[in-house]
């Protein structure tokens, strides 16, 4: 089944269209004066969509880290379920770059359709 079969060609021709230049996992660093710099995250941060992040210094090295959770079970008919995520810890180096750790390496497992970090 194609997307035209789901929505109809006429609706698609008059619908809102977005364009992107990358699907790489990134964050935007605010460097001031309304200027932002794109910083790339490790590919492991792209295994599934991310729904929530908790930002703290988890390894007590003085740099902020990110614990992220996600997945998406409810989606449009043409979009498959995102369910590869089990949580990821992004260890920051204090300069805006991160190393990804997950699963048994961090003792954290958050599978299924996770929406909130408690």
N, C-alpha and C positions, 0 to 999 in steps of 0.2 A: 504494500500500500504506500502510495506517495502522499506528500503533504497536500497536493492539489485534490486528491480524493477525499481528504478529511474536511478541508475548508471550502473547496471550490475555487476554481481559477479566478473568477470575478472578484471574490472577496480578497484573495491574495494580491491581485493587481492594485487594489485600492487600500491596502493595509499599510500600517506603519512599518518601515524597514530600518533596522539598525545595522551598522557595519563596525567591525573591529579589525585591528591590525595584528592582534595577538591573543592567544588563549593562555599564555604563560601566566603562572601565578605571580602576582605583583602586589606591592603596596605603594602608596604615594606618600613620600616624605615631604612634609611642609617645611621648606627652607626659608620661609618668611616673605613678606612683601607680595603675597598672593602668588608665589611661585612654588611649584611642586616638582619633585624629582621622582621618577619611576625607579623602584628598587625591586629586583627579581627575587622571588622566594624559591626555595628548593622545590623541585618537581613533585616531591612527596606531598606537598601541600595542595596538589591538584588531583589527588586520587578520587575525590568526591567533592561536592560543594561544601563550603564551610558555613555553619549557621551561627556560631558564637565563638568568641575568643576571650580568653582570660589572660591579661598581661601582667606579669610579675617577674621578679628575679627568682626563678625556680631553683637554680643551682648555686645561688649565693656568690656569683662572680662579679657583681656590681653592674651587670648589663641586663636590660629587660629581655624577657623571653615571652613566648606566646604559646599557650595551650589552646588548641583549636579542635572543635568538634563539628560534626555535620551529618551528611547524607540527606536524601530527599526521596521519600517514598511516594508522595502525592505530587504528580506532575501532569502536564497536558498529555493528551492521548498520543501525540506524535513524539513525546520525549520519554525515553526509557528511565526507569528508576535509577537513581544514583545511590549505590549501596556499598561502595568499596572502602569507605572510611571507617576507621576504628579509633580516631583521635590521633593527633600529631602534636608533638612538642617541638617548637622551633626555638632553638637555643641561640640567643643573640650574642654578637661579639662586641656590642657597644658602638659599632661603626655603621650599623644599618644592614648587616648581613647575618644570615641565619643558617644553622645546620639542623636538619630534621632528624628527629628520633621518634620511634613509635613502638607500640606493642609491648612485648616482654622486656625490651630495653629500657622502658621508662615505668613499667608497672601500671600502665593505664590502658583500659580497653573500653571504648564507648562506641559500640556498634548500633545498628538499627537506625531509626529516624530520630536522631538526637537533636534537640533544639536548645537546651539550656545547660549551662555549667552551674552546679549548685555550690 
